[in-house]
Amino acid sequence: MKLDVAVNDVVLSNVGTTGEFKIRNSAKAFKILSDGLYSNKIKAIIRELSCNAVDSHVAAGKPDVPFEVHLPTMLEPWFSVRDFGTGLDNNQVVNIYTTYFESTKSDSNDFIGALGLGSKSPFSYTENFTVTAIKNGTKRIYSAFINEVGVPSIAEMSEELTDEGNGVEVKFSVTDRYEYNSFVHEAQRVFMWFKHRPNVIGNTSYHLQEPIYREKDIVPGIHYTEGYNSVAVMGNIAYEIKPSEPTKYFGDLAHLLSCGLVIEFEIGELDFAASREELSYVPLTINSIKRRLEELNANLAIHLAEKANAFTNEWERASYLSSQYQTKLYKAAVRKYVTDTKFELFDTQSYHGRFEFEFPVADLLARQLEVKAFSVHGDRISQLKANSKYVGNNYVYYNTFSVSAYAVFVLNDLKTGCFARARYHFSQENTGKTVYCLSHTDPDLEVRQAEYDKFMAELHNPPVIMKASELIKQERKKSVSTQGILTTRRKVSRGRTEEYCWEPFSEALDDNTTYYYVALSNYEARNDRNEVIDVMSLRQMMNKCGIDEISKIQIFGVRKNRLKELSELDNWVPLEDKLKAEIAKVDDKKIASLVVAEMVDSYYNRTYSNKNVATLVGKDSPYYEFIDNFVNIPRTNGEVTQLVSLCQLYCKSIQVEDVKKKFTDAKETLYKRYPLLTHLFHADDKDVADYIKLVDKQEKT
């Protein structure tokens, strides 16, 4: 490697005698250059000898041929590096190899070496090592040692002819067996960065380690790792980029150095300390690093935009942006992308950048949609409750959907058990997900699916959507205990039936029967928002609302210790889920039937609701038309007020007053046409019919 050594032209005038500084050949000097040069001696020896081997292979024109490294073991307690390059003759060993600061590589950037120190690195660890040099059919073995005055020396031990190829082997004993693993560990760290890896023999615990990259070649030769500190790689050696004043050297680009970058440089682009353990921050090094950081910074936003735009699904694109937003490297680039593209599904104000859709619970229920959600963390499942906001003088509850790679939407296409099946299915996967179970109350599957598709479109089509019927169903192998299960009954005191109360349920449970339950805290029922439910008032509304599917329901209370178990069973359904589903089916016909039962069939309206009279007067009479529109509606037992109360409790809007007004207006019109009807309570049907016919005849004339 060419060294960046400045040569100064010095003009001297009016000076006396001049002289040059010298280095004295002494034990102290050699100790500093050999033993004191390296802080991590084992790593330095592996690095320096291996780099010399690579250079020898480059010089020999065979850079792809692996050199050989032996790591110490109990049976073979030595370390060695053997190359198959140019080899050394006796003159090169005595006059170059053993001379400090003498190097044949300082005029070319094809080679890693330059200082003439690496070959002496074994002296930092041992006082004796052997050098085997093979050149042009001659094999010489040398002993390098520290002599009696502390000066490194070398002695030729043998010379012989050989048919072995050219090359050099450096070898020494490792006497401390506790350091065997250190050689393995440091070899893995050193060879991680070598483009052409050696053949490592000896200790079998060695395994090749590759750098772990989040992303390779953000721009050519700059990679993104899992770490925090950045490194510069030059000539198979990784140097941590850690200047004392990064902002001074690199300005606004300094923050990139804490992003875990690996930046590759050509040999000669950086200067380093004599030990090769750190960079020397001379202008050459600073300018080279700054140039590469500028190149990276100019391309980050472009690179991120290309990656983000490759995701056609907006949820997947948002998830990618979220993952990059949490890194120091891409945070600013993500902000720029979101601003430039006006991308909706990303929130730069939040830590993760995750956008959240919010839908008022009442609005969804009005659309016959209900959402129940839970999160899975390992073997733990946590139910997610609706969030609340204080709007005006009231709390408004919202269902929140977080745009995330972990979101899964389950669409209910079952009669019952969607939530329980989803909980079981995803608990078996044991993966961290947020699961949203979406149910629509319409019994027609096509109508349900159409509503699901519409809602998914409003959420910008999440990528993971499943049907409940596709999920794994838990098989039940044992009967369910009744412990912790209660039911309601009327309390009778002194012969009088009083209010409802809770009592233990002791009958056998049937897997084929659907049970509707509320969660109990002591004897208080609570919903999933932890609000108290007045079960006794609710029971009264259910009994008198006129909906058979509701009035016949038996209510069960479940203690906390049984709640998780029973909620996962398909035939145990939260009472509120059932009520919402049935209330969603209430239509104008149901309302009209209750209004008729309450208003038309009263004692004072009987002259206006006589079907026999309608038959006698004929279809052309307004009286017949009134009977057909209002009286012939099928009757339903129940009270309108109780139905209204129940619907209001679950955010269902019904127009009872409109139906009442239609009836009242029609009755008033009939009264004006036939005023005597109000006095004909006890008259014969034929007499009433004759009166109506008479009025109709007069009206026609």
Secondary structure, DSSP 8 states (H G I E B T S, - for coil): -------------S------------HHHHHHHHTSS-SSHHHHHHHHHHHHHHHHHHHTT-TTS--EEEE--SSS-EEEEE--SS---HHHIIIIITSTT--S-TT-TT-S--SS-GGGGGGGT-SEEEEEEEETTEEEEEEEEE-TTS-EEEEEEEEEE--S-SEEEEEEE---GGGHHHHHHHHHHHHTT-SS--EEEE-TT-------EEEEEEETTEEEESSSS-EEEETTEEEE---S-HHHHHGGGGGGGGS-EEEEE-TTSS-B-TTSSSB--SHHHHHHHHHHHHHHHHHHHHHHHHHHHT--SHHHHHHHHHHHHTSTTTHHHHHHHHHHHT-TTB-TTSSS-B-EEEEEHHHHHHTTEEEEEEEEETTEEEEE--EEEEETTEEEEEEEEE--TTEEEEE--SSS-HHHHHHHHHHHHT--EEEEEEEE--S-HHHHHHHHHHHHHHTT--S-EEEGGGS------S----TTEEEEEEEEETTEEEEEEEEE--S---TTS-EEEEEEETTEEE-TT--EE-HHHHHHHHHHSS-HHHHT--EEEE-HHHHHHHHTSTTEEEHHHHHHHHHTT--HHHHHHHHIIIIITSGGGGGGS-HHHHHHH-TTSHHHHHIIIIITS----S-HHHHHHHHHHTT----HHHHHHHHHHHHHHHHHHSGGGGG-TTS-HHHHHHHHHHHHHHHH-
